[in-house]
Amino acid sequence: MLAKGQIGALFNVVTAKETNAFQRIAVEKSRLHVPLIFGLDVIHGFRTEFPIPLGISATWDPQLAERAARVAAREASATGIRWAFSPMIDITRDPRWGRTAEGNGEDPFLDSAFAQAYVRGYQGRHLNNAESILACPKHYVGYGAAEGGRDYNTTEISEHTLREIYLPPFRAAIDAGAATIMSAFNSLNGIPTSANPFTLKKILRQEWGFRGIVDSDWTSVAELINHGIANDGATAARKAFQAGVDMDMVSSLYHDHLADLVHSGQVSETDIDESVRHVLRIKICTRSIRESLC
């Protein structure tokens, strides 16, 4: 699949030997020679471990978070990893939710300050620096408001509360230059967040001017079937893509169905081109080809 150009990113490859081997196949053997991006859950350190994000946020010291992220970026980039699925900037106000430990707490002002600090730490001054890695703020959006603290549970959030409480940390991360963002698992007011054009297109792209990659969370495109808005993988792929998700993590539904959806006229080739631009722009930025795009 690498040699055929059918994989755009790999997750959980953690040694330089492996990243070099896979990248060589993608760049030298595929028809278009497009490089891979290697991603990992670099959450509170890579080789050097730091306190959990909730512990770091308890210091009220964003510069500390930035320094920790910079160390993590240096260590991860040395192995070929150029993408951290971090920071988690979900506002969390129910301690029953187990993923509270990954975030910065309940206050949007504090969370926003730490969101920017982590982005600066991971990405450095320039993405084309060999020691910089892509930040990926997650989970967009409202994931931390899961009812009853049950992971993956539904969320009901008014637009006022969404804009006042849950969106500000993500806007702060985008303003700091975050190159990617991750769509969440949960439904938001009855619409899965990985198939929600209001949050992914209207707010993120149109209002905030985001030009980077929207990556799905782990199988969240396939899980549109579980949410009940798709009967099959092709429909799930179409709804996620048309809502604004550029990359499908793990599900393989884009790989399996997008070409056929274009040929049948259900998905526009123009929209495919625009999504590809989002991905290639980030890949170009991390490989020092044209800084003006970044």
Beta strands, then each sheet from edge to edge (+ up, - down):
strand 1: 9-11
strand 2: 37-40
strand 3: 83-84
strand 4: 134-135
strand 5: 180-183
strand 6: 187-188
strand 7: 191-192
strand 8: 213-216
sheet 1: 1+ 2+ 3+ 4+
sheet 2: 5+ 8+
sheet 3: 6+ 7-
end
